[in-house]
Amino acid sequence: MRGRTPAAFALLAAAAVAFIALPLLGLIARAPWSQATAVISSPEALSALRLSLVVSTTAALITVTLGVPLAWVLTRARFPGRSLVRALAVLPLVLPPVVAGVALLAAFGRRGMFGPLLRAAGVQLPFSTAGAIVATAFVSLPLVVLAVESGLRSLDPRFEQAAAAMGASRWYAARRITLPLIAPQVLAGAVLAWARALGEFGATLMFAGNLQGKTQTLPLAVFQEGQQDPGAALVLALVLVVVSVAVLFALRSRVLPSR
């Protein structure tokens, strides 16, 4: 039963909306609209936007591929060290992005722990598009794990028990019953991971660098323009906002909770 909202909650909710909306209004008000077309249509901006979409989409696919099984193991399996594994699974969410980038360099850099093995296999991660994908996937993976974990924990176990009673294998039950039932949570995690990857800056800069046409995503282009042309930086920042809002709006019925 829904009652009236307490006045204090209503005021704090209004403050929260203002806290989010005012910076966006500042972007809109300060952006040099007369230069917007030239900035957005420049080869540098188009290259950064294309690369951002490629990197964030690929990173989201990787996080779903790895995150769904990891969340499944954390909620369905019992094994020693499960708490430690879960802590590691969500650690990138709280790590400073710059620290994440340094850690990736220590592991996969040319002189990192696994650098020689990667070079022997012909794989070049640092300062490459693949490196940008790895960096963004690393920081966004926990969002998929948490979303899928939430879906699995809230799922009525009787569905899986009924399937087992009728002789269904675990794989069949997972593929035909469990995964379809938690599809909204998987999609929500994928969209959140995509958005996080789209806006990633620190880990990408440290691990992949800021090479135009190769690793310079839109957030890195905003940073570079902010040092050279603040007006162009405002326009590119608005492009990021518009792309993010458009995706959330298109998927609002599946990602955002309904009434």
C-alpha positions in Angstrom: 0.0 0.0 0.0 1.4 3.3 -1.1 1.0 6.3 1.3 2.0 9.9 1.2 5.7 10.6 1.0 7.2 12.2 4.1 8.1 15.9 3.5 11.7 15.3 4.5 12.1 12.5 2.0 10.5 14.6 -0.7 12.9 17.5 -0.1 15.9 15.2 0.0 14.7 13.5 -3.2 14.4 16.9 -4.9 17.9 17.8 -3.7 19.2 14.5 -5.2 17.6 15.3 -8.5 19.1 18.8 -8.5 22.5 17.4 -7.5 22.4 15.2 -10.7 20.6 17.7 -13.0 22.5 20.9 -12.3 25.9 19.8 -13.7 24.1 18.6 -16.8 22.4 22.0 -17.1 25.8 23.6 -16.7 27.1 21.6 -19.6 24.1 22.7 -21.8 24.4 26.3 -20.8 28.1 26.7 -21.2 28.5 24.7 -24.4 29.4 26.8 -27.5 26.5 25.7 -29.7 27.8 27.7 -32.6 30.8 25.4 -32.8 29.0 22.2 -32.0 28.6 20.9 -35.6 32.2 21.6 -36.4 33.4 19.9 -33.2 31.2 16.8 -33.6 31.9 16.3 -37.3 35.7 16.6 -36.9 37.7 13.5 -37.8 39.1 13.4 -34.3 35.7 13.4 -32.6 34.2 10.9 -35.0 37.2 8.6 -34.5 36.9 8.8 -30.7 33.2 8.2 -30.8 33.5 5.2 -33.0 36.3 3.7 -30.9 34.3 4.3 -27.7 31.4 2.4 -29.1 33.6 -0.5 -30.3 35.5 -0.7 -27.0 32.5 -0.4 -24.7 30.3 -2.8 -26.7 33.1 -5.4 -26.8 33.9 -4.9 -23.1 30.2 -5.4 -22.3 30.1 -8.7 -24.2 33.2 -9.9 -22.4 31.8 -9.0 -19.0 28.6 -10.9 -19.7 30.5 -13.9 -21.0 32.7 -14.0 -17.8 30.3 -12.4 -15.3 27.3 -14.6 -15.7 29.2 -17.9 -14.9 31.1 -16.2 -12.1 27.9 -15.0 -10.5 26.4 -18.5 -11.0 29.3 -20.1 -9.2 29.2 -17.6 -6.3 25.5 -18.2 -5.7 25.1 -21.9 -6.5 28.4 -23.5 -5.5 29.9 -24.0 -2.1 33.7 -24.2 -1.9 36.5 -23.0 0.3 37.5 -19.4 -0.2 34.1 -18.4 -1.7 34.1 -15.1 0.3 37.6 -14.3 -1.0 36.6 -15.0 -4.6 33.5 -12.8 -4.2 35.6 -10.0 -2.8 37.9 -10.2 -5.7 35.0 -10.2 -8.1 33.8 -6.8 -6.9 37.2 -5.3 -6.1 37.5 -3.5 -9.4 34.4 -1.6 -8.6 36.0 0.1 -5.6 39.6 0.3 -6.9 40.6 3.8 -8.1 40.7 3.5 -12.0 44.4 4.7 -12.1 45.3 1.9 -9.7 43.4 -0.6 -11.9 45.5 0.6 -14.9 48.8 0.3 -13.0 47.7 -3.3 -11.9 47.0 -4.2 -15.5 50.4 -2.9 -16.5 52.0 -5.0 -13.8 50.3 -8.1 -15.0 50.1 -7.7 -18.8 52.5 -4.9 -19.6 55.6 -5.5 -21.7 57.7 -6.0 -18.5 54.7 -7.3 -16.5 54.3 -10.7 -14.9 52.7 -12.2 -18.1 54.2 -9.8 -20.6 56.8 -12.2 -22.0 54.2 -14.9 -22.5 51.9 -12.5 -24.3 54.7 -11.3 -26.5 55.6 -15.0 -27.3 52.0 -15.5 -28.4 52.1 -12.4 -30.5 49.6 -10.5 -28.3 50.1 -6.8 -27.7 47.8 -5.4 -25.0 49.4 -2.1 -23.6 48.8 0.9 -25.8 46.5 -0.9 -28.2 42.7 -1.1 -28.8 42.7 -4.5 -27.3 44.3 -3.0 -24.2 41.5 -0.4 -24.0 39.0 -3.2 -24.2 40.7 -5.1 -21.4 40.9 -2.1 -19.2 37.2 -1.2 -19.6 36.1 -4.8 -19.1 38.2 -5.1 -15.9 36.5 -2.1 -14.2 33.0 -3.0 -15.4 32.9 -6.7 -14.8 31.6 -6.4 -11.2 28.4 -4.6 -12.4 27.4 -7.8 -14.3 28.3 -10.0 -11.4 26.3 -8.0 -8.9 23.3 -7.7 -11.2 23.2 -11.4 -12.0 23.8 -12.4 -8.4 20.8 -10.4 -7.4 18.6 -12.1 -10.0 19.8 -15.6 -9.0 19.3 -15.0 -5.3 15.8 -13.7 -5.9 14.8 -16.6 -8.1 12.3 -19.1 -6.7 14.3 -22.4 -6.4 11.1 -24.4 -7.0 11.5 -23.9 -10.7 14.9 -25.6 -10.8 13.7 -28.2 -8.4 10.7 -29.1 -10.6 13.0 -29.4 -13.6 15.4 -31.7 -11.7 12.4 -33.8 -10.6 11.4 -34.3 -14.2 14.8 -35.5 -15.1 16.3 -32.3 -16.6 20.1 -32.1 -16.5 21.7 -29.1 -14.7 22.8 -27.6 -18.0 19.3 -28.0 -19.5 17.7 -26.4 -16.5 20.2 -23.6 -16.5 19.8 -22.9 -20.3 16.0 -23.3 -20.6 14.7 -22.2 -17.2 17.1 -20.2 -15.1 18.8 -18.0 -17.7 15.6 -16.9 -19.3 14.1 -16.0 -15.9 17.1 -13.8 -15.0 17.4 -12.3 -18.5 16.3 -8.9 -17.3 19.1 -8.9 -14.7 21.6 -10.0 -17.2 20.5 -7.2 -19.6 20.6 -4.7 -16.8 24.2 -5.8 -15.9 25.2 -5.6 -19.5 23.9 -2.1 -20.0 25.5 -0.9 -16.8 28.8 -2.5 -17.8 28.5 -0.9 -21.2 27.8 2.6 -19.7 30.7 2.1 -17.3 33.0 1.1 -20.1 31.9 4.0 -22.2 32.9 6.5 -19.5 36.1 4.8 -18.4 39.1 7.1 -18.2 41.8 6.3 -15.7 42.4 2.7 -16.3 42.3 3.2 -20.1 44.8 6.1 -19.9 47.2 4.2 -17.8 47.1 0.8 -19.6 46.2 1.8 -23.2 47.4 5.4 -23.4 45.8 8.2 -25.4 46.7 7.4 -29.0 44.3 9.1 -31.5 42.5 6.5 -33.7 43.9 3.6 -31.6 43.1 4.1 -27.9 41.7 7.6 -27.6 38.1 7.0 -26.6 35.7 9.9 -26.1 36.4 10.5 -22.4 40.1 10.7 -23.3 39.3 13.1 -26.1 37.3 15.2 -23.6 40.3 15.3 -21.3 42.7 16.3 -24.2 40.4 19.0 -25.5 39.9 20.3 -22.0 43.5 21.3 -21.9 43.5 22.8 -25.4 39.9 24.0 -26.2 37.4 23.9 -23.2 34.5 24.7 -25.5 35.1 21.6 -27.6 35.5 19.6 -24.4 32.0 20.7 -23.3 30.5 19.7 -26.7 32.2 16.2 -26.6 31.1 15.8 -23.0 27.5 16.4 -24.1 27.9 13.8 -26.8 28.7 11.3 -24.1 25.7 12.3 -22.1 23.4 12.1 -25.1 24.7 8.6 -26.1 24.3 7.3 -22.6 20.8 8.7 -22.1 19.7 7.4 -25.5 20.7 3.9 -24.6 19.1 4.0 -21.2 15.9 5.4 -22.7 15.8 2.8 -25.4 16.1 0.0 -22.8 14.2 1.7 -20.0 11.5 -0.9 -19.8 14.1 -3.7 -19.3 16.7 -1.9 -17.2 14.8 0.6 -15.1 12.3 -0.7 -12.6 8.7 -0.2 -13.5 5.9 0.9 -11.3 
